[in-house]
């Protein structure tokens, strides 16, 4: 069996695809018209992606390496105008970067990037561009070398 669906009152609530080895390949859950979720798996059963939708838009997106370690995490505000949180990891499990909303009204974010050895590479604030398409460095940013020593501080102005 490669597909399986579950219905309640004639409406599809859960649909699953399977690999030939019997492991679930993807699972779609639709409990109501506003919410749904898709989980995708590697053929060994380890989670590959998890996506939560609200009103048909991906509100939360998580991706994993085949060893189960996290790869990407993105959380958006409901209207999909900007992210509220974005994280990325190296395949060794170390954080690659994190962007987090700090001021919803002013659309100010804090970003921190890392070297693959876990040391901070750079950190500072971002602002969402007027057209809502880019995250721009703004204010004082600190840059570090791979050993964690401060290399320089640079001031950015919103463009």
C-alpha positions as a Python dict, from the first residue, in 0.01 Angstrom:
ca = {
    (1, 'X'): (0, 0, 0),
    (2, 'X'): (152, 333, -105),
    (3, 'X'): (-128, 574, -3),
    (4, 'X'): (-373, 592, 284),
    (5, 'X'): (-641, 852, 358),
    (6, 'X'): (-864, 910, 659),
    (7, 'X'): (-1199, 1083, 624),
    (8, 'X'): (-1438, 1234, 879),
    (9, 'X'): (-1788, 1325, 762),
    (10, 'X'): (-1674, 1287, 401),
    (11, 'X'): (-1382, 1528, 440),
    (12, 'X'): (-1018, 1425, 409),
    (13, 'X'): (-844, 1481, 743),
    (14, 'X'): (-521, 1280, 707),
    (15, 'X'): (-345, 1154, 395),
    (16, 'X'): (-22, 953, 398),
    (17, 'X'): (219, 835, 129),
    (18, 'X'): (453, 546, 199),
    (19, 'X'): (792, 434, 72),
    (20, 'X'): (809, 81, -65),
    (21, 'X'): (984, -25, 258),
    (22, 'X'): (667, 70, 451),
    (23, 'X'): (801, 389, 610),
    (24, 'X'): (581, 698, 587),
    (25, 'X'): (711, 928, 312),
    (26, 'X'): (475, 1219, 387),
    (27, 'X'): (177, 1288, 604),
    (28, 'X'): (-78, 1561, 537),
    (29, 'X'): (-310, 1660, 823),
    (30, 'X'): (-604, 1893, 763),
    (31, 'X'): (-809, 1925, 1084),
    (32, 'X'): (-1000, 2234, 967),
    (33, 'X'): (-1006, 2480, 674),
    (34, 'X'): (-764, 2724, 841),
    (35, 'X'): (-497, 2484, 964),
    (36, 'X'): (-302, 2204, 797),
    (37, 'X'): (36, 2040, 831),
    (38, 'X'): (270, 1840, 612),
    (39, 'X'): (542, 1616, 752),
    (40, 'X'): (796, 1466, 510),
    (41, 'X'): (1030, 1183, 609),
    (42, 'X'): (1347, 1020, 482),
    (43, 'X'): (1308, 652, 387),
    (44, 'X'): (1466, 556, 721),
    (45, 'X'): (1176, 723, 906),
    (46, 'X'): (1369, 1029, 1021),
    (47, 'X'): (1189, 1363, 981),
    (48, 'X'): (1297, 1561, 673),
    (49, 'X'): (1053, 1857, 677),
    (50, 'X'): (766, 1978, 891),
    (51, 'X'): (543, 2256, 760),
    (52, 'X'): (248, 2410, 944),
    (53, 'X'): (4, 2614, 736),
    (54, 'X'): (-247, 2880, 839),
    (55, 'X'): (-500, 2995, 578),
    (56, 'X'): (-296, 2813, 313),
    (57, 'X'): (26, 2997, 398),
    (58, 'X'): (333, 2829, 553),
    (59, 'X'): (355, 2975, 903),
    (60, 'X'): (624, 2741, 1032),
    (61, 'X'): (883, 2548, 831),
    (62, 'X'): (1139, 2308, 975),
    (63, 'X'): (1394, 2105, 782),
    (64, 'X'): (1627, 1835, 914),
    (65, 'X'): (1943, 1657, 801),
    (66, 'X'): (1905, 1282, 739),
    (67, 'X'): (2074, 1217, 1075),
    (68, 'X'): (1789, 1398, 1252),
    (69, 'X'): (1979, 1716, 1337),
    (70, 'X'): (1799, 2043, 1258),
    (71, 'X'): (1891, 2221, 933),
    (72, 'X'): (1650, 2517, 902),
    (73, 'X'): (1370, 2664, 1113),
    (74, 'X'): (1153, 2951, 987),
    (75, 'X'): (852, 3104, 1158),
    (76, 'X'): (648, 3376, 986),
    (77, 'X'): (385, 3616, 1107),
    (78, 'X'): (33, 3522, 996),
    (79, 'X'): (13, 3750, 692),
    (80, 'X'): (357, 3634, 568),
    (81, 'X'): (489, 3991, 556),
    (82, 'X'): (803, 3909, 757),
    (83, 'X'): (970, 3635, 956),
    (84, 'X'): (956, 3623, 1332),
    (85, 'X'): (1235, 3368, 1366),
    (86, 'X'): (1483, 3205, 1129),
    (87, 'X'): (1759, 2964, 1227),
    (88, 'X'): (2005, 2757, 1028),
    (89, 'X'): (2249, 2490, 1144),
    (90, 'X'): (2562, 2340, 995),
    (91, 'X'): (2553, 1963, 933),
    (92, 'X'): (2774, 1917, 1241),
    (93, 'X'): (2491, 2052, 1459),
    (94, 'X'): (2648, 2392, 1525),
    (95, 'X'): (2431, 2700, 1475),
    (96, 'X'): (2499, 2879, 1144),
    (97, 'X'): (2282, 3187, 1205),
    (98, 'X'): (1973, 3310, 1386),
    (99, 'X'): (1747, 3604, 1301),
    (100, 'X'): (1482, 3696, 1555),
    (101, 'X'): (1216, 3967, 1559),
    (102, 'X'): (1279, 4203, 1851),
    (103, 'X'): (1042, 4494, 1775),
    (104, 'X'): (725, 4407, 1585),
    (105, 'X'): (611, 4768, 1543),
    (106, 'X'): (944, 4896, 1405),
    (107, 'X'): (1032, 4567, 1227),
    (108, 'X'): (1368, 4541, 1403),
    (109, 'X'): (1548, 4206, 1409),
    (110, 'X'): (1860, 4076, 1578),
    (111, 'X'): (2094, 3860, 1370),
    (112, 'X'): (2385, 3649, 1486),
    (113, 'X'): (2602, 3444, 1249),
    (114, 'X'): (2844, 3171, 1355),
    (115, 'X'): (3148, 2989, 1224),
    (116, 'X'): (3112, 2610, 1192),
    (117, 'X'): (3322, 2575, 1510),
    (118, 'X'): (3048, 2751, 1710),
    (119, 'X'): (3224, 3086, 1750),
    (120, 'X'): (3024, 3400, 1672),
    (121, 'X'): (3118, 3546, 1331),
    (122, 'X'): (2907, 3866, 1336),
    (123, 'X'): (2613, 4016, 1521),
    (124, 'X'): (2390, 4320, 1500),
    (125, 'X'): (2044, 4445, 1411),
    (126, 'X'): (1845, 4430, 1090),
    (127, 'X'): (1552, 4636, 968),
    (128, 'X'): (1296, 4530, 713),
    (129, 'X'): (1325, 4744, 398),
    (130, 'X'): (1040, 4982, 315),
    (131, 'X'): (919, 4750, 39),
    (132, 'X'): (926, 4454, 279),
    (133, 'X'): (1159, 4254, 54),
    (134, 'X'): (1499, 4274, 228),
    (135, 'X'): (1649, 4258, 576),
    (136, 'X'): (1911, 4534, 591),
    (137, 'X'): (2196, 4571, 839),
    (138, 'X'): (2134, 4875, 1059),
    (139, 'X'): (2331, 5029, 1342),
    (140, 'X'): (2645, 4887, 1502),
    (141, 'X'): (2763, 4542, 1391),
    (142, 'X'): (3045, 4350, 1552),
    (143, 'X'): (3261, 4109, 1352),
    (144, 'X'): (3482, 3835, 1502),
    (145, 'X'): (3755, 3602, 1382),
    (146, 'X'): (3723, 3222, 1407),
    (147, 'X'): (3876, 3219, 1754),
    (148, 'X'): (3606, 3456, 1883),
    (149, 'X'): (3824, 3767, 1902),
    (150, 'X'): (3671, 4099, 1800),
    (151, 'X'): (3799, 4197, 1454),
    (152, 'X'): (3603, 4517, 1394),
    (153, 'X'): (3290, 4714, 1466),
    (154, 'X'): (3111, 4876, 1174),
    (155, 'X'): (2814, 5111, 1159),
    (156, 'X'): (2545, 5052, 898),
    (157, 'X'): (2264, 5287, 804),
    (158, 'X'): (1932, 5172, 667),
    (159, 'X'): (1920, 5211, 290),
}
